[in-house]
Amino acid sequence: MKRSLLPLGVLLLVPLLGAAEKRVDELLPPPIAPSSDAVAATAADAPVSRLRLGRLDIVLEETPLAIVQEMLSIGTIGERGDATEQIFWLCYTYDAAGVRARVWLVSSGEFGGSEHVVDGIAAAVVSAESPIPANCPALHSGDAAWIDRRIWLGLAENELIRRLGRPSEVQGSVLHFLFDGDVVHAAASRGSADTFAVTSHLMVEMRDGRVSRLWGWRRTSD
């Protein structure tokens, strides 16, 4: 059975240089993810498979960026890189519980397909005075957001571990939760099932005991 472990650099890349740098800044790409070298897959279940954004349920590896853009009626699809390093994304800013944050929905050029389905996410708390760029527009004030098990920005570390279990690796202020295993799905025919290899990685950065940034992605192979 083929398993595909994708380096995080495919999702979140170092900004381009020179004249292109200004263009990247305007598009506000996702924040660069922490290094994930030598992280062992110890999570019992996939830590991230979907994102709830307001009333919209975004399923990783299923929901195209264009559908998100259409349903929210706002947002600009950014693009950067080429070949296996190409990514597409949508960025949104929102205020909830007195905190301003940004969330990025990412589709990798290699795995997102021609429809650019969302296969990764990133989110970060930003200053309450941070301007709202045109390419990272504001959602309705108070719109909630979370991933599986209602994990999200601001969650206390002890509650994070209670919901997800012991981290696969702790690197400084970053907690890694990595799953790599078989997942069984019911098949179309009655009484049968299909088995797929799933790799899911959630990285959580803590500040003052609470989640301040996070990155996650999911890959499924036959």
Residue, then its C-alpha position, 0 to 999 in steps of 0.5 A: m500500500k502506497r503512503s505519501l508523506l508530503p514535506l510541509g514546504v509544499l504547503l507553506l513556502v519561503p517568500l519569493l525574492g526580488a520583484a515578486e516579493k511585493r506581489v507575495d506580500e500583497l497576497l498575504p500567503p500562509p505563515i511558514a510552518p515549523s520544521s517537522d523533521a524526525v516527527a514520529a507518527t504516534a497519534a491514534d486518530a487523524p488530528v485534522s480532517r475538516l474546518r468549520l468556518g462560520r456556517l461553512d463546513i470545509v472538508l479537507e481533500e473534498t471542498p474546492l477553494a472556489i466553492v468556499q469563495e462562492m459560499l462566502s461571497i468574498g476572498t481572492i485565490g492566491e497562487r505561488g510557486d510551480a510544479t510540486e511547490q505550487i500552492f493556492w490559498l484563500c485568506y480571511t480575517y475575523d474578530a471573535a471574543g475580542v481577538r483578531a485572527r487570520v485563517w488560510l485555506v490551502s490547496s497544494g498544486e501536487f495533491g489539490g487537483s484541477e479543482h484545487v481542493v483544500d488539503g491544508i489550513a493555517a491560522a494565527v492570532v494577530s494584533a487587534e490593530s492589524p489592518i484588514p488587507a483586501n486579499c484577506p477580507a473580514l468575515h462577519s464579526g463573531d463567526a466561529a472557527w475550529i477544526d476537529r474536536r473544536i481545536w482552535l486558536g486560544l485553546a489552553e494547552n492542557e485542554l488541547i492535550r486532553r482532546l488530542g492526547r500526548p503530542s507526537e513531538v514537542q519542539g520548543s513551543v510547537l506541539h506536533f500531532l502526527f497520524d499515519g495509518d489505515v482508515v476504513h470507509a464504507a464502500a458503495s456496495r452493501g457489506s463491503a469497505d475500502t481501506f485507505a492510507v491517511t496521513s494527517h499532521l497538526m502543528v500547534e504553536m503555544r504562547d502563554g499557555r494557549v494556541s497562538r498559531l496552527w498548521g494542519w494538512r491531510r493526505t489520503s492514498d489508495 
